Structures are given as C-alpha cells and as structure tokens.
C-alpha cells in the first residue's frame, strides 16, 4: 500500500522514528509549485479564540500570512464600540464565565471569545458613560469625572481614526506579503503608499484634531510624502519602462484615493451603532418611569421591572447582532481588501484512528 500526505515540520522527526521502527519505506517530497498545501494555524491563547471567525470566511492559503492575530484586537475593539453599554458587557462576561464551567471542550473557546468581547464592551461602555442605558454623565456621583467621558463627537472622530489605523495596517501587511511572496523590490511601491498616507495624515489630519505641529515637522512629512509618491509612480512595476510605471501609478493613485475615502467612512457606523444601543437603553428606562408614574408603589415596581426586562432584552439582542455583523463586515470587506487577503486554504486534517 502506498500512502502520500502532508506533515507539519515539527512532527517530522517523530514520524520518521515511528517509520524506522516499523521497517517502512518513506521518502520526503518537495512541495511542487501551485500545490495546495493544507493549513494548520498557530496562535496564542488570546488569538486562538478568534480562529472560528477566520474560518467563517476562508483559511489563508499556504503562501500568505494568517490574518487571525492581525484582526483579533480590532474585532474586540469594534465589538465594544458597537455594543456601547458597559452594563450589557458585564452581563456577557458573567453569563459566559458561568456557562464556560460546564461547557464541552469544543464550545469553551466560544464562551472565552465572548468573555473578551464582553470585556471590551465594559471598557468602551464605561468610557462612553452608558451603563444599562443610564447616562453616567448625568449621575451626580460621577460629576467630578464628567469631563473624562467620551462625547458623541469624540466617538465619531475615534471611529474614523481607528478606521484609518486599520486600513494603513492592512496596507502594510499587504506590502509585506508581496515582499515575502515575490521579493523585496515588488513591495517597495506598496510600502511607499503606506508612508504617503501616514505622512499626509500626520501633516493634514492632526491640525484638524487641534493638534498643532511645528512647521519643520510638517515640512518633513510633506517631504516623505513627495518621495513616497515618486517611488509609487515610477517604481511600481520593477523592470518596466518609466511610462508604463507612471500610467500604472496614476491608476493606483485613483484607486487608492477613492478606496481610502469609502473604506474610512464605513467605520463611522461603529459610532452610530454604539450610540443607537445606548440611546435605546435610555429610552426603555424613561418608558419604565413615565408609563408607571400614575400607579401606586405596589403596582409600579413590578410594572417597571417588566418594562425594563422586556425593553433591555430586545435592546440586548439587537446590540449583540449588530455588534457581531458590522465588525465582521469591516474585517472581511475593508481589512481583507486592504491587506490583499486571498484565502482559499484547506485545513490540515491528519489521519486518525477511527
């Protein structure tokens, strides 16, 4: 019987020892160009729980980077921004901690994932001043720290900044990917675009945020941008003539400008969805108070609790759905596009004794 298959590098010596003891004939084969090599992901405890999200879209192919550790912190932050309420996040953490204790080994990673996501919701929700729909900024006990809560304007700006950071990070990953697959010279122009975007964001974006820069720093940024544009326009296809490079550079610049604007605007939804959840929570709190104001205390308390329970359950469900769907979209559309993610990998499933 002849058997052919793949084996992870770290298991080769162990496999050879077993084959030698059993008098089997074996021969290591080189991987042929274009051969579909199976994928085995290697992640730490934090990023490992995000692997199901990677599998929802596609595993990376053998030649590219595993996107899981690159998007995991962003996904956690996006969930917190969309959930928008510290109280709801606390419920998620408590519920998942209790359920995880009795869960099967196969489902424990799911509860651990939601523990991290709930923690993000607690942190972001507390910073934005929303706790079970209660605006902490209006609570007298928090009057001394009122100025530290994030306002809606701060949140919108923060969402755009986070979007720009992830887009630039994705383009950096794409440039490094090209370098690893095709050679360093092919990644020079994509990396030049990264420096162009960063330098222009610093020179033009920071003054909009009321952060004044010395004139010398601005000039340095403009100089880096100019140098980056020269490289991006005249060295984007190594080995080709200058006119072909320039034409391709113009087309890339058009796609870069339009794509960057559209992708960045998509991140404003992080602010909008989070704000909607906190406002709805406040609306249900107000309804519970106003609709029962004419009742006596014995009837008012159970009616208020009923309205609060029903309202916050609905809001909690809506927040959970939107906080999962939109971050998935930002990862699978905006980030994967800018990171030049290809996918199409086949999972490594070794032979097992039935």
TAMO-V809713 format. One record per run of one state. SS is the DSSP state (hx for helix, st for strand, lp for the rest). FROM is the first residue (numbers start at 0). TO is the last residue. If there is no record, write none. Layout:
# TAMO-V809713
ss = [SS	SS]
from = [FROM	FROM]
to = [TO	TO]
This chain:
# TAMO-V809713
ss = [lp	hx	lp	st	lp	hx	lp	hx	lp	st	lp	hx	lp	hx	lp	hx	lp	st	lp	st	hx	lp	hx	lp	hx	lp	hx	lp	hx	lp	hx	lp	hx	lp	hx	lp	st	lp]
from = [0	8	21	37	39	44	48	50	57	58	59	67	83	85	102	104	128	129	131	133	135	138	139	148	151	182	183	208	214	234	241	266	267	290	296	338	344	347]
to = [7	20	36	38	43	47	49	56	57	58	66	82	84	101	103	127	128	130	132	134	137	138	147	150	181	182	207	213	233	240	265	266	289	295	337	343	346	353]
